[in-house]
């Protein structure tokens, strides 16, 4: 099933559009978070908003799918030449041999929120222009992307909260192993909306300050939005250099609807499974991009799982202090950041984190540094105990 070549990647977050913008921001320890100014939201919190989303114009043929989430997807697809590279792959493999596997949690729910404001005053009916299929439906973004790119292979959306767009890598790999497809567009898209901002605030999970993952004084997340994509292809026999997906591990500890297993059991199982499928031992990992949401419970649970598996022998950091927590897009965003770290030989720091929680027995990096990276692990853990870890590696 592995390895699979990441023959193209791209992303868009509050740090900017594209690989170069993210490399520059992460090298300087820049954060894209800002005080919440989204739509009509009145909350004392910080967000990671992507600039330019509202200016994107969806093609007329896909007007049914016009919503913030799909505009964000298109903005990322047209970055780093990604859409062109996928269309070239469609020509190589045939449209029915290229699949699309995307993760999201919000989908286009903002469109429904706006529609509720415009209900008929006498009947309460929603505007006729609202298209559930083209916006709110979780499959909307996948349907939009596959049509936009001309890919007609297996297409599905995974919505398992914050592990969604990590799990799509594993789902695509399984279909490629079965022979259903020869290539896959994988990724995640989540856009800001009132439901998540007010919903996470009601759970007392948002912070009034920029997120501080693994900090002794951490007290909650900063919600962000983002889109990230990768094109997975089987490696050419003559192809050696590049970044590869070496393994993926999934688990479901089902400990609680919103709280992680207190000892990080599911997180550890996912990491162990990822290493097992990659044929690697813990000491083979050079860097871990931690899930690191900056909530007290999540960071403790992940820290315990990390300590149990790696001790303090592997560097780790969370980049959510830079991008915010992009929820259903986080797995793909951080996988692409992991691939970028491998390409550039750079361990990202942890913007926002000032003093590491002394209870965490980890080699946690507050500041970025150059490093000879060959293997990176990326963690994504969602509500309900849905966990996924990905192993990425560089071949010279």
Secondary structure, 3 states (H helix, E strand, C coil): CCCEEEEEEEEEECCEECHHHHHHHHHHCCCCCEECCCCCCCCCCEEECCCCHHHCCCCHHHHHHCCHHHHHHHHHHCCCCHHHHHHHHHHHHCHHHEEEEEECCCCCHHHHHHHHHCCCCCCCCCCCCCCCCCCCCCCHHHHHHHHHHCCCCCEEEECCHHHHHHHHHHHHHHHHHHCCCCEEEEEEEECCCHHHHHHHHHCCCECCCCCCCCECCCCCECEECEEEEEEEEECCCCCCCEEEEEEEEEEECCCCCCCCCCCCHHHHHHHHHHHHHHCCCHHHCCEEECCCCCCHHHHHHHHHHHHHHHCCCCEEECCHHHHCECHHHHHHHHHHHHHHHHHHCEECCCCCCCCECCCCCCEECCCCEECCCCEEEEEEEEHHHEEEEEEEEEEC
